[in-house]
Amino acid sequence: MKITPLILSGGSGTRLWPLSREQFPKQFLKLFGKHTMLQETLLRLKKVKIFSDPIISCRVEHRFLVAEQCQEIGVTNPIIILEPVAKNTAPAITAATMQLIKKDSSSTLMVLASDHVIRDIDTFRKSIEVAYLKAQQNSLITFGVKPLKENTEYGYIKISNNDVREIYKVDEFVEKPNIETAKVYVSSGYYLWNSGMFMFKPNAFIHELKNHSPKIFKIVQKAVDNASQDLDFIRLNQKEFNKSPNISVDYAVMEKSNNVFVVPLDSDWSDIGSWSALYDISNKDNHGNVLHGDIITKNTTNSYIYSYNHIVTTAGIDNVVIIDTPDATLIANKDEVHNVKSIVKSLKKEDRYESHSNRKVYRPWGWYDSIQSGEYFQVKRLHVKPGGKLSLQKHHKRAEHWVVVSGSATVTKERKIFTLHEGESTYIPIGTIHSLENKKNFKLEIIEVQSGTYLGEDDIVRLEDIYGRIF
């Protein structure tokens, strides 16, 4: 078998707010152990051992997160395609398919999400093998999960009959149902959950796309043909990609084609679509609780509680989700967590940064945490990883004072280059060209005190940058 995996990593994960946000969504979080969900997906492919190097499609602002997380687990040769704007799955899959045709049109493409949990790897592999054989006949294959119970958070796939088979002709794709309809679907035996995973030969998909969504084909083809190389990334042409309809691959192709088959998947699957879904698949203590962080409970049952910021204590609660982060806290009944998405929409309407950004912000050189802020001042904690370097830059409206907490900093200030050690500091006046670098093999941590009339991140004029962030 010759299968190229395409991992879609462009989602915003708003249903797991406040831990997951657009700037750092759930696929980059460690929800189950030492690996993030993206890393778990990549490691799962290694276990299956039938895949070639992956293609990963992600948003431009997440490119360094994706690259770093690949590097951490030894995925050394991914093709990372940058989406200049989120346009749903149809344009993203189309761009990756066209890119694979350029590289190896004889390969078979398997589309996976970056935030799924699949625990039964042997059963997963068997389903892939069934799908692969059918895909060689130029059919489009989707994977349908055998429903454990009625669920209103998933779309469904209606199969041609309910005999026990390895693969079925798709009768119909249906929207997320209400609870009564979901019960009917599950009891009938004719419906599977729509997993959002697919397999097909690249040219077979393009053939169907041309027939059913020619506009997407033409627009994305131009975006791919005019793509640029950005360091190790392929940056789709923004002007062309922006013209594409915002549409899922289900609507664009799968629901319209008569050549779609579904392979039932019975491998302990979850898409972690909500806090209650995460609770369902997590290990629980004797009281039915899932606890992460410094937490003390009394008479607390069947709850999911997360805090790595400070101690959280509870007493006399049941069936509750509590997610505590440095700048936002969610408290909800488990049966009401579907309303989290509405909360995020409300925050966006109010233009609250908490809707999209965390207090801790990741950069290709490391991260910074905004510890405190007020009128005309802001205090940040900077973590610069070994080899990390901030761009050569200047600010029009703010000055900065750096104090080294640990490690050694190589500082550029105008034409001077010097080293600061622990406890030493320097002052960067407004308009001064400056940079900061960690040339050591251990972390560098700095306290940065900003002062000025405006402290926004857009008051940065980059003159040089090893990460290519100058456009």
LUMSE-264194 format. One record per residue (C-alpha): residue number from 0; residue in three letters; x, y, z. Coordinates in nm, 3 decimals. Layout:
// residues N
<rec NUM, "ala", <X, Y, Z>> ...
***
This chain:
// residues 471
<rec 0, "met", <0.000, 0.000, 0.000>> <rec 1, "lys", <0.110, 0.352, -0.085>> <rec 2, "ile", <-0.084, 0.596, 0.132>> <rec 3, "thr", <-0.006, 0.961, 0.197>> <rec 4, "pro", <-0.181, 1.099, 0.508>> <rec 5, "leu", <-0.326, 1.450, 0.498>> <rec 6, "ile", <-0.377, 1.589, 0.846>> <rec 7, "leu", <-0.616, 1.883, 0.867>> <rec 8, "ser", <-0.498, 2.114, 1.145>> <rec 9, "gly", <-0.682, 2.437, 1.070>> <rec 10, "gly", <-0.957, 2.416, 1.331>> <rec 11, "ser", <-1.009, 2.669, 1.611>> <rec 12, "gly", <-1.144, 2.430, 1.876>> <rec 13, "thr", <-1.382, 2.683, 2.031>> <rec 14, "arg", <-1.594, 2.414, 2.201>> <rec 15, "leu", <-1.303, 2.347, 2.439>> <rec 16, "trp", <-1.272, 2.713, 2.540>> <rec 17, "pro", <-1.114, 2.858, 2.754>> <rec 18, "leu", <-0.828, 2.609, 2.729>> <rec 19, "ser", <-0.850, 2.596, 2.351>> <rec 20, "arg", <-0.854, 2.925, 2.159>> <rec 21, "glu", <-0.796, 3.029, 1.800>> <rec 22, "gln", <-0.439, 3.133, 1.872>> <rec 23, "phe", <-0.362, 2.798, 2.039>> <rec 24, "pro", <-0.642, 2.548, 1.957>> <rec 25, "lys", <-0.701, 2.200, 2.096>> <rec 26, "gln", <-0.487, 2.010, 1.843>> <rec 27, "phe", <-0.179, 2.169, 2.003>> <rec 28, "leu", <-0.281, 2.088, 2.361>> <rec 29, "lys", <-0.171, 1.797, 2.579>> <rec 30, "leu", <-0.509, 1.666, 2.690>> <rec 31, "phe", <-0.413, 1.306, 2.764>> <rec 32, "gly", <-0.045, 1.292, 2.856>> <rec 33, "lys", <0.292, 1.401, 2.730>> <rec 34, "his", <0.189, 1.447, 2.364>> <rec 35, "thr", <-0.044, 1.696, 2.199>> <rec 36, "met", <-0.339, 1.579, 1.992>> <rec 37, "leu", <-0.154, 1.658, 1.668>> <rec 38, "gln", <0.143, 1.457, 1.792>> <rec 39, "glu", <-0.083, 1.169, 1.894>> <rec 40, "thr", <-0.224, 1.166, 1.541>> <rec 41, "leu", <0.123, 1.158, 1.385>> <rec 42, "leu", <0.243, 0.886, 1.625>> <rec 43, "arg", <-0.068, 0.680, 1.547>> <rec 44, "leu", <0.030, 0.682, 1.180>> <rec 45, "lys", <0.375, 0.555, 1.275>> <rec 46, "lys", <0.215, 0.264, 1.461>> <rec 47, "val", <0.004, 0.169, 1.160>> <rec 48, "lys", <0.326, 0.161, 0.952>> <rec 49, "ile", <0.164, 0.187, 0.607>> <rec 50, "phe", <0.190, 0.562, 0.557>> <rec 51, "ser", <0.445, 0.779, 0.380>> <rec 52, "asp", <0.555, 1.123, 0.503>> <rec 53, "pro", <0.252, 1.334, 0.598>> <rec 54, "ile", <0.101, 1.644, 0.446>> <rec 55, "ile", <-0.024, 1.884, 0.713>> <rec 56, "ser", <-0.261, 2.167, 0.628>> <rec 57, "cys", <-0.273, 2.448, 0.884>> <rec 58, "arg", <-0.337, 2.818, 0.924>> <rec 59, "val", <-0.045, 3.053, 0.859>> <rec 60, "glu", <-0.028, 3.168, 1.221>> <rec 61, "his", <0.016, 2.808, 1.344>> <rec 62, "arg", <0.301, 2.712, 1.111>> <rec 63, "phe", <0.581, 2.724, 1.368>> <rec 64, "leu", <0.373, 2.534, 1.624>> <rec 65, "val", <0.316, 2.255, 1.369>> <rec 66, "ala", <0.682, 2.243, 1.268>> <rec 67, "glu", <0.805, 2.236, 1.627>> <rec 68, "gln", <0.560, 1.967, 1.735>> <rec 69, "cys", <0.665, 1.750, 1.439>> <rec 70, "gln", <1.029, 1.797, 1.529>> <rec 71, "glu", <0.969, 1.701, 1.892>> <rec 72, "ile", <0.849, 1.351, 1.795>> <rec 73, "gly", <1.089, 1.287, 1.509>> <rec 74, "val", <0.861, 1.363, 1.213>> <rec 75, "thr", <1.134, 1.512, 0.998>> <rec 76, "asn", <0.995, 1.541, 0.647>> <rec 77, "pro", <0.637, 1.671, 0.650>> <rec 78, "ile", <0.487, 1.883, 0.374>> <rec 79, "ile", <0.326, 2.174, 0.558>> <rec 80, "ile", <0.073, 2.372, 0.353>> <rec 81, "leu", <-0.029, 2.713, 0.487>> <rec 82, "glu", <-0.387, 2.829, 0.449>> <rec 83, "pro", <-0.388, 3.212, 0.436>> <rec 84, "val", <-0.746, 3.215, 0.565>> <rec 85, "ala", <-0.978, 2.948, 0.703>> <rec 86, "lys", <-1.206, 2.827, 0.422>> <rec 87, "asn", <-1.333, 2.495, 0.563>> <rec 88, "thr", <-1.231, 2.146, 0.450>> <rec 89, "ala", <-1.308, 2.146, 0.077>> <rec 90, "pro", <-1.047, 2.408, -0.028>> <rec 91, "ala", <-0.789, 2.268, 0.217>> <rec 92, "ile", <-0.829, 1.910, 0.093>> <rec 93, "thr", <-0.829, 2.027, -0.268>> <rec 94, "ala", <-0.502, 2.219, -0.226>> <rec 95, "ala", <-0.332, 1.921, -0.059>> <rec 96, "thr", <-0.459, 1.684, -0.326>> <rec 97, "met", <-0.321, 1.906, -0.601>> <rec 98, "gln", <0.009, 1.927, -0.419>> <rec 99, "leu", <0.025, 1.546, -0.394>> <rec 100, "ile", <-0.045, 1.512, -0.767>> <rec 101, "lys", <0.263, 1.726, -0.829>> <rec 102, "lys", <0.470, 1.503, -0.603>> <rec 103, "asp", <0.327, 1.154, -0.662>> <rec 104, "ser", <-0.009, 1.113, -0.838>> <rec 105, "ser", <0.008, 0.734, -0.798>> <rec 106, "ser", <-0.025, 0.757, -0.420>> <rec 107, "thr", <-0.355, 0.725, -0.234>> <rec 108, "leu", <-0.455, 1.011, -0.004>> <rec 109, "met", <-0.610, 0.956, 0.339>> <rec 110, "val", <-0.762, 1.263, 0.505>> <rec 111, "leu", <-0.752, 1.273, 0.885>> <rec 112, "ala", <-0.828, 1.533, 1.151>> <rec 113, "ser", <-0.556, 1.642, 1.391>> <rec 114, "asp", <-0.780, 1.621, 1.698>> <rec 115, "his", <-0.933, 1.271, 1.694>> <rec 116, "val", <-0.873, 0.994, 1.946>> <rec 117, "ile", <-0.844, 0.639, 1.807>> <rec 118, "arg", <-0.734, 0.380, 2.058>> <rec 119, "asp", <-0.783, 0.046, 1.878>> <rec 120, "ile", <-0.500, 0.071, 1.628>> <rec 121, "asp", <-0.535, -0.285, 1.492>> <rec 122, "thr", <-0.901, -0.234, 1.402>> <rec 123, "phe", <-0.815, 0.106, 1.256>> <rec 124, "arg", <-0.555, -0.053, 1.029>> <rec 125, "lys", <-0.800, -0.320, 0.909>> <rec 126, "ser", <-1.052, -0.051, 0.815>> <rec 127, "ile", <-0.781, 0.135, 0.624>> <rec 128, "glu", <-0.693, -0.180, 0.430>> <rec 129, "val", <-1.057, -0.231, 0.327>> <rec 130, "ala", <-1.083, 0.134, 0.220>> <rec 131, "tyr", <-0.756, 0.118, 0.027>> <rec 132, "leu", <-0.870, -0.170, -0.195>> <rec 133, "lys", <-1.191, 0.012, -0.288>> <rec 134, "ala", <-1.007, 0.340, -0.345>> <rec 135, "gln", <-0.794, 0.170, -0.611>> <rec 136, "gln", <-1.116, 0.141, -0.815>> <rec 137, "asn", <-1.134, 0.524, -0.820>> <rec 138, "ser", <-1.411, 0.538, -0.560>> <rec 139, "leu", <-1.426, 0.798, -0.285>> <rec 140, "ile", <-1.422, 0.642, 0.062>> <rec 141, "thr", <-1.541, 0.785, 0.390>> <rec 142, "phe", <-1.521, 0.629, 0.736>> <rec 143, "gly", <-1.835, 0.598, 0.947>> <rec 144, "val", <-1.814, 0.528, 1.318>> <rec 145, "lys", <-2.052, 0.270, 1.461>> <rec 146, "pro", <-2.264, 0.475, 1.705>> <rec 147, "leu", <-2.248, 0.373, 2.070>> <rec 148, "lys", <-2.557, 0.579, 2.152>> <rec 149, "glu", <-2.767, 0.862, 2.013>> <rec 150, "asn", <-2.560, 1.176, 1.970>> <rec 151, "thr", <-2.659, 1.519, 1.843>> <rec 152, "glu", <-2.304, 1.651, 1.799>> <rec 153, "tyr", <-2.224, 1.445, 1.488>> <rec 154, "gly", <-2.355, 1.431, 1.135>> <rec 155, "tyr", <-2.466, 1.086, 1.018>> <rec 156, "ile", <-2.411, 0.867, 0.712>> <rec 157, "lys", <-2.699, 0.649, 0.591>> <rec 158, "ile", <-2.581, 0.320, 0.444>> <rec 159, "ser", <-2.748, 0.117, 0.168>> <rec 160, "asn", <-2.850, -0.171, 0.400>> <rec 161, "asn", <-2.786, -0.292, 0.752>> <rec 162, "asp", <-2.630, -0.628, 0.672>> <rec 163, "val", <-2.291, -0.685, 0.832>> <rec 164, "arg", <-2.035, -0.582, 0.573>> <rec 165, "glu", <-1.688, -0.432, 0.548>> <rec 166, "ile", <-1.798, -0.154, 0.313>> <rec 167, "tyr", <-2.128, -0.001, 0.199>> <rec 168, "lys", <-2.256, 0.229, -0.071>> <rec 169, "val", <-2.348, 0.565, 0.084>> <rec 170, "asp", <-2.719, 0.640, 0.057>> <rec 171, "glu", <-2.717, 0.984, 0.216>> <rec 172, "phe", <-2.525, 1.229, 0.434>> <rec 173, "val", <-2.750, 1.387, 0.699>> <rec 174, "glu", <-2.709, 1.688, 0.924>> <rec 175, "lys", <-2.669, 1.678, 1.303>> <rec 176, "pro", <-3.012, 1.558, 1.424>> <rec 177, "asn", <-3.216, 1.641, 1.731>> <rec 178, "ile", <-3.218, 1.381, 2.009>> <rec 179, "glu", <-3.540, 1.208, 1.897>> <rec 180, "thr", <-3.415, 1.169, 1.539>> <rec 181, "ala", <-3.076, 1.047, 1.662>> <rec 182, "lys", <-3.248, 0.770, 1.859>> <rec 183, "val", <-3.430, 0.659, 1.544>> <rec 184, "tyr", <-3.105, 0.661, 1.345>> <rec 185, "val", <-2.916, 0.448, 1.599>> <rec 186, "ser", <-3.194, 0.194, 1.652>> <rec 187, "ser", <-3.242, 0.141, 1.276>> <rec 188, "gly", <-2.890, 0.012, 1.218>> <rec 189, "tyr", <-2.870, 0.209, 0.893>> <rec 190, "tyr", <-2.672, 0.506, 1.021>> <rec 191, "leu", <-2.310, 0.572, 1.117>> <rec 192, "trp", <-2.147, 0.879, 1.269>> <rec 193, "asn", <-1.967, 1.089, 1.009>> <rec 194, "ser", <-1.602, 1.085, 1.122>> <rec 195, "gly", <-1.474, 1.338, 0.867>> <rec 196, "met", <-1.203, 1.096, 0.749>> <rec 197, "phe", <-1.170, 1.007, 0.380>> <rec 198, "met", <-0.957, 0.809, 0.136>> <rec 199, "phe", <-0.925, 0.840, -0.242>> <rec 200, "lys", <-0.689, 0.847, -0.535>> <rec 201, "pro", <-0.596, 1.211, -0.601>> <rec 202, "asn", <-0.712, 1.215, -0.962>> <rec 203, "ala", <-1.041, 1.045, -0.867>> <rec 204, "phe", <-1.117, 1.324, -0.620>> <rec 205, "ile", <-1.024, 1.597, -0.869>> <rec 206, "his", <-1.251, 1.435, -1.128>> <rec 207, "glu", <-1.548, 1.448, -0.889>> <rec 208, "leu", <-1.457, 1.801, -0.777>> <rec 209, "lys", <-1.456, 1.928, -1.136>> <rec 210, "asn", <-1.801, 1.779, -1.193>> <rec 211, "his", <-1.967, 1.899, -0.874>> <rec 212, "ser", <-1.774, 2.209, -0.758>> <rec 213, "pro", <-1.582, 2.347, -1.058>> <rec 214, "lys", <-1.548, 2.691, -0.897>> <rec 215, "ile", <-1.345, 2.550, -0.609>> <rec 216, "phe", <-1.128, 2.356, -0.852>> <rec 217, "lys", <-1.044, 2.662, -1.062>> <rec 218, "ile", <-0.978, 2.894, -0.767>> <rec 219, "val", <-0.769, 2.652, -0.562>> <rec 220, "gln", <-0.572, 2.546, -0.870>> <rec 221, "lys", <-0.460, 2.909, -0.911>> <rec 222, "ala", <-0.376, 2.933, -0.539>> <rec 223, "val", <-0.158, 2.620, -0.568>> <rec 224, "asp", <0.004, 2.721, -0.898>> <rec 225, "asn", <0.096, 3.060, -0.748>> <rec 226, "ala", <0.203, 2.927, -0.408>> <rec 227, "ser", <0.537, 3.038, -0.267>> <rec 228, "gln", <0.802, 2.862, -0.063>> <rec 229, "asp", <0.826, 3.015, 0.286>> <rec 230, "leu", <1.122, 2.853, 0.463>> <rec 231, "asp", <1.007, 2.488, 0.491>> <rec 232, "phe", <0.640, 2.574, 0.427>> <rec 233, "ile", <0.425, 2.598, 0.114>> <rec 234, "arg", <0.226, 2.921, 0.135>> <rec 235, "leu", <-0.087, 2.917, -0.081>> <rec 236, "asn", <-0.147, 3.235, -0.278>> <rec 237, "gln", <-0.360, 3.454, -0.053>> <rec 238, "lys", <-0.528, 3.660, -0.323>> <rec 239, "glu", <-0.653, 3.351, -0.505>> <rec 240, "phe", <-0.735, 3.138, -0.200>> <rec 241, "asn", <-0.946, 3.418, -0.052>> <rec 242, "lys", <-1.185, 3.383, -0.348>> <rec 243, "ser", <-1.273, 3.025, -0.261>> <rec 244, "pro", <-1.615, 2.943, -0.114>> <rec 245, "asn", <-1.614, 2.857, 0.256>> <rec 246, "ile", <-1.752, 2.505, 0.229>> <rec 247, "ser", <-1.696, 2.155, 0.366>> <rec 248, "val", <-1.587, 1.867, 0.146>> <rec 249, "asp", <-1.915, 1.693, 0.233>> <rec 250, "tyr", <-2.119, 1.972, 0.071>> <rec 251, "ala", <-1.876, 2.030, -0.215>> <rec 252, "val", <-1.823, 1.670, -0.328>> <rec 253, "met", <-1.930, 1.380, -0.108>> <rec 254, "glu", <-2.304, 1.455, -0.090>> <rec 255, "lys", <-2.322, 1.514, -0.465>> <rec 256, "ser", <-2.122, 1.217, -0.592>> <rec 257, "asn", <-2.270, 0.874, -0.672>> <rec 258, "asn", <-1.932, 0.712, -0.622>> <rec 259, "val", <-1.896, 0.731, -0.243>> <rec 260, "phe", <-1.858, 0.429, -0.016>> <rec 261, "val", <-1.830, 0.407, 0.361>> <rec 262, "val", <-1.618, 0.175, 0.574>> <rec 263, "pro", <-1.755, 0.117, 0.925>> <rec 264, "leu", <-1.503, 0.210, 1.193>> <rec 265, "asp", <-1.525, 0.036, 1.530>> <rec 266, "ser", <-1.198, 0.140, 1.692>> <rec 267, "asp", <-1.285, 0.339, 2.006>> <rec 268, "trp", <-1.307, 0.675, 1.824>> <rec 269, "ser", <-1.383, 1.023, 1.954>> <rec 270, "asp", <-1.341, 1.369, 1.805>> <rec 271, "ile", <-1.323, 1.543, 2.147>> <rec 272, "gly", <-1.595, 1.783, 2.035>> <rec 273, "ser", <-1.683, 1.908, 2.382>> <rec 274, "trp", <-1.581, 1.898, 2.748>> <rec 275, "ser", <-1.837, 1.625, 2.811>> <rec 276, "ala", <-1.687, 1.415, 2.528>> <rec 277, "leu", <-1.343, 1.460, 2.681>> <rec 278, "tyr", <-1.482, 1.355, 3.019>> <rec 279, "asp", <-1.639, 1.042, 2.868>> <rec 280, "ile", <-1.310, 0.903, 2.735>> <rec 281, "ser", <-1.087, 1.008, 3.029>> <rec 282, "asn", <-0.983, 0.788, 3.323>> <rec 283, "lys", <-1.188, 0.867, 3.632>> <rec 284, "asp", <-1.125, 0.833, 4.005>> <rec 285, "asn", <-1.348, 0.643, 4.249>> <rec 286, "his", <-1.592, 0.935, 4.258>> <rec 287, "gly", <-1.626, 0.958, 3.880>> <rec 288, "asn", <-1.409, 1.270, 3.864>> <rec 289, "val", <-1.140, 1.367, 3.613>> <rec 290, "leu", <-0.894, 1.599, 3.787>> <rec 291, "his", <-0.597, 1.783, 3.631>> <rec 292, "gly", <-0.384, 2.015, 3.843>> <rec 293, "asp", <-0.381, 2.133, 4.204>> <rec 294, "ile", <-0.735, 2.040, 4.307>> <rec 295, "ile", <-0.901, 1.948, 4.637>> <rec 296, "thr", <-1.256, 1.811, 4.631>> <rec 297, "lys", <-1.515, 1.730, 4.897>> <rec 298, "asn", <-1.839, 1.552, 4.808>> <rec 299, "thr", <-1.769, 1.615, 4.441>> <rec 300, "thr", <-1.877, 1.357, 4.184>> <rec 301, "asn", <-1.888, 1.292, 3.808>> <rec 302, "ser", <-1.705, 1.615, 3.726>> <rec 303, "tyr", <-1.419, 1.732, 3.502>> <rec 304, "ile", <-1.193, 1.988, 3.672>> <rec 305, "tyr", <-0.880, 2.140, 3.517>> <rec 306, "ser", <-0.639, 2.391, 3.668>> <rec 307, "tyr", <-0.265, 2.440, 3.635>> <rec 308, "asn", <-0.283, 2.806, 3.732>> <rec 309, "his", <-0.358, 2.783, 4.103>> <rec 310, "ile", <-0.543, 2.565, 4.352>> <rec 311, "val", <-0.910, 2.493, 4.283>> <rec 312, "thr", <-1.135, 2.355, 4.557>> <rec 313, "thr", <-1.490, 2.224, 4.530>> <rec 314, "ala", <-1.757, 2.099, 4.771>> <rec 315, "gly", <-2.095, 1.940, 4.713>> <rec 316, "ile", <-2.112, 1.950, 4.334>> <rec 317, "asp", <-2.203, 1.688, 4.073>> <rec 318, "asn", <-2.188, 1.661, 3.694>> <rec 319, "val", <-1.991, 1.986, 3.653>> <rec 320, "val", <-1.707, 2.106, 3.428>> <rec 321, "ile", <-1.461, 2.360, 3.573>> <rec 322, "ile", <-1.178, 2.487, 3.352>> <rec 323, "asp", <-0.954, 2.743, 3.519>> <rec 324, "thr", <-0.690, 2.931, 3.315>> <rec 325, "pro", <-0.484, 3.240, 3.408>> <rec 326, "asp", <-0.730, 3.478, 3.240>> <rec 327, "ala", <-1.065, 3.297, 3.211>> <rec 328, "thr", <-1.268, 3.037, 3.402>> <rec 329, "leu", <-1.551, 2.819, 3.275>> <rec 330, "ile", <-1.805, 2.662, 3.513>> <rec 331, "ala", <-2.080, 2.459, 3.347>> <rec 332, "asn", <-2.308, 2.165, 3.395>> <rec 333, "lys", <-2.182, 1.879, 3.176>> <rec 334, "asp", <-2.520, 1.870, 3.003>> <rec 335, "glu", <-2.483, 2.236, 2.901>> <rec 336, "val", <-2.128, 2.243, 2.760>> <rec 337, "his", <-2.266, 2.267, 2.406>> <rec 338, "asn", <-2.330, 2.634, 2.491>> <rec 339, "val", <-1.957, 2.707, 2.515>> <rec 340, "lys", <-1.952, 2.790, 2.145>> <rec 341, "ser", <-2.222, 3.053, 2.204>> <rec 342, "ile", <-2.016, 3.201, 2.487>> <rec 343, "val", <-1.720, 3.242, 2.252>> <rec 344, "lys", <-1.945, 3.411, 1.996>> <rec 345, "ser", <-2.058, 3.657, 2.263>> <rec 346, "leu", <-1.697, 3.732, 2.355>> <rec 347, "lys", <-1.616, 3.797, 1.989>> <rec 348, "lys", <-1.907, 4.039, 1.958>> <rec 349, "glu", <-1.766, 4.231, 2.255>> <rec 350, "asp", <-1.420, 4.220, 2.092>> <rec 351, "arg", <-1.274, 4.046, 2.397>> <rec 352, "tyr", <-0.923, 3.908, 2.342>> <rec 353, "glu", <-1.017, 3.604, 2.553>> <rec 354, "ser", <-1.226, 3.479, 2.261>> <rec 355, "his", <-0.917, 3.409, 2.051>> <rec 356, "ser", <-0.594, 3.457, 2.249>> <rec 357, "asn", <-0.438, 3.314, 2.563>> <rec 358, "arg", <-0.237, 3.512, 2.813>> <rec 359, "lys", <0.054, 3.287, 2.718>> <rec 360, "val", <0.144, 3.350, 2.353>> <rec 361, "tyr", <0.369, 3.118, 2.153>> <rec 362, "arg", <0.628, 3.245, 1.909>> <rec 363, "pro", <0.882, 3.055, 1.695>> <rec 364, "trp", <1.157, 3.158, 1.940>> <rec 365, "gly", <0.962, 3.043, 2.249>> <rec 366, "trp", <0.675, 3.215, 2.430>> <rec 367, "tyr", <0.577, 3.512, 2.645>> <rec 368, "asp", <0.327, 3.545, 2.928>> <rec 369, "ser", <0.165, 3.881, 3.001>> <rec 370, "ile", <0.190, 3.881, 3.380>> <rec 371, "gln", <0.044, 4.224, 3.452>> <rec 372, "ser", <-0.071, 4.529, 3.262>> <rec 373, "gly", <-0.218, 4.871, 3.328>> <rec 374, "glu", <-0.232, 5.218, 3.181>> <rec 375, "tyr", <0.102, 5.288, 3.009>> <rec 376, "phe", <0.278, 4.971, 3.134>> <rec 377, "gln", <0.291, 4.594, 3.078>> <rec 378, "val", <0.503, 4.321, 3.238>> <rec 379, "lys", <0.589, 4.008, 3.041>> <rec 380, "arg", <0.780, 3.691, 3.115>> <rec 381, "leu", <0.979, 3.582, 2.808>> <rec 382, "his", <1.098, 3.224, 2.754>> <rec 383, "val", <1.354, 3.197, 2.472>> <rec 384, "lys", <1.441, 2.840, 2.377>> <rec 385, "pro", <1.799, 2.735, 2.291>> <rec 386, "gly", <1.884, 2.879, 1.951>> <rec 387, "gly", <1.583, 3.111, 1.961>> <rec 388, "lys", <1.619, 3.469, 1.843>> <rec 389, "leu", <1.376, 3.760, 1.849>> <rec 390, "ser", <1.366, 3.964, 1.531>> <rec 391, "leu", <1.583, 4.273, 1.489>> <rec 392, "gln", <1.317, 4.535, 1.556>> <rec 393, "lys", <1.217, 4.871, 1.695>> <rec 394, "his", <0.907, 5.029, 1.851>> <rec 395, "his", <0.759, 5.373, 1.788>> <rec 396, "lys", <0.552, 5.405, 2.106>> <rec 397, "arg", <0.710, 5.196, 2.380>> <rec 398, "ala", <1.036, 5.146, 2.567>> <rec 399, "glu", <1.145, 4.816, 2.725>> <rec 400, "his", <1.350, 4.716, 3.027>> <rec 401, "trp", <1.492, 4.362, 3.025>> <rec 402, "val", <1.602, 4.171, 3.336>> <rec 403, "val", <1.758, 3.825, 3.294>> <rec 404, "val", <1.606, 3.575, 3.538>> <rec 405, "ser", <1.789, 3.265, 3.417>> <rec 406, "gly", <2.031, 3.182, 3.137>> <rec 407, "ser", <2.242, 3.417, 2.925>> <rec 408, "ala", <2.110, 3.667, 2.673>> <rec 409, "thr", <2.296, 3.797, 2.369>> <rec 410, "val", <2.159, 4.148, 2.321>> <rec 411, "thr", <2.182, 4.371, 2.016>> <rec 412, "lys", <2.119, 4.740, 2.087>> <rec 413, "glu", <2.183, 4.964, 1.788>> <rec 414, "arg", <2.544, 4.879, 1.692>> <rec 415, "lys", <2.640, 4.723, 2.026>> <rec 416, "ile", <2.628, 4.347, 2.093>> <rec 417, "phe", <2.676, 4.231, 2.452>> <rec 418, "thr", <2.583, 3.949, 2.691>> <rec 419, "leu", <2.359, 3.970, 2.997>> <rec 420, "his", <2.375, 3.707, 3.271>> <rec 421, "glu", <2.133, 3.628, 3.556>> <rec 422, "gly", <2.038, 3.938, 3.752>> <rec 423, "glu", <2.171, 4.180, 3.490>> <rec 424, "ser", <1.952, 4.419, 3.291>> <rec 425, "thr", <1.938, 4.671, 3.009>> <rec 426, "tyr", <1.706, 4.949, 2.894>> <rec 427, "ile", <1.576, 4.981, 2.536>> <rec 428, "pro", <1.454, 5.339, 2.466>> <rec 429, "ile", <1.173, 5.416, 2.221>> <rec 430, "gly", <1.292, 5.387, 1.859>> <rec 431, "thr", <1.608, 5.188, 1.947>> <rec 432, "ile", <1.689, 4.901, 1.711>> <rec 433, "his", <1.730, 4.587, 1.922>> <rec 434, "ser", <1.725, 4.210, 1.933>> <rec 435, "leu", <1.760, 3.924, 2.180>> <rec 436, "glu", <1.911, 3.578, 2.127>> <rec 437, "asn", <1.973, 3.260, 2.329>> <rec 438, "lys", <2.299, 3.108, 2.207>> <rec 439, "lys", <2.321, 2.857, 2.491>> <rec 440, "asn", <2.189, 2.500, 2.520>> <rec 441, "phe", <1.957, 2.586, 2.808>> <rec 442, "lys", <1.653, 2.808, 2.843>> <rec 443, "leu", <1.666, 3.186, 2.875>> <rec 444, "glu", <1.403, 3.362, 3.083>> <rec 445, "ile", <1.362, 3.737, 3.098>> <rec 446, "ile", <1.124, 3.978, 3.267>> <rec 447, "glu", <1.032, 4.253, 3.023>> <rec 448, "val", <0.876, 4.575, 3.151>> <rec 449, "gln", <0.716, 4.782, 2.876>> <rec 450, "ser", <0.624, 5.148, 2.918>> <rec 451, "gly", <0.466, 5.390, 2.671>> <rec 452, "thr", <0.148, 5.535, 2.529>> <rec 453, "tyr", <0.066, 5.222, 2.325>> <rec 454, "leu", <0.170, 4.863, 2.402>> <rec 455, "gly", <0.004, 4.659, 2.125>> <rec 456, "glu", <0.187, 4.383, 1.939>> <rec 457, "asp", <0.141, 4.568, 1.611>> <rec 458, "asp", <0.392, 4.832, 1.728>> <rec 459, "ile", <0.678, 4.614, 1.603>> <rec 460, "val", <0.886, 4.713, 1.301>> <rec 461, "arg", <1.084, 4.403, 1.202>> <rec 462, "leu", <1.407, 4.473, 1.016>> <rec 463, "glu", <1.553, 4.119, 1.013>> <rec 464, "asp", <1.400, 3.787, 1.116>> <rec 465, "ile", <1.540, 3.433, 1.092>> <rec 466, "tyr", <1.181, 3.298, 1.081>> <rec 467, "gly", <1.082, 3.491, 0.769>> <rec 468, "arg", <0.818, 3.710, 0.938>> <rec 469, "ile", <0.892, 4.012, 0.719>> <rec 470, "phe", <0.654, 4.064, 0.427>> 
***
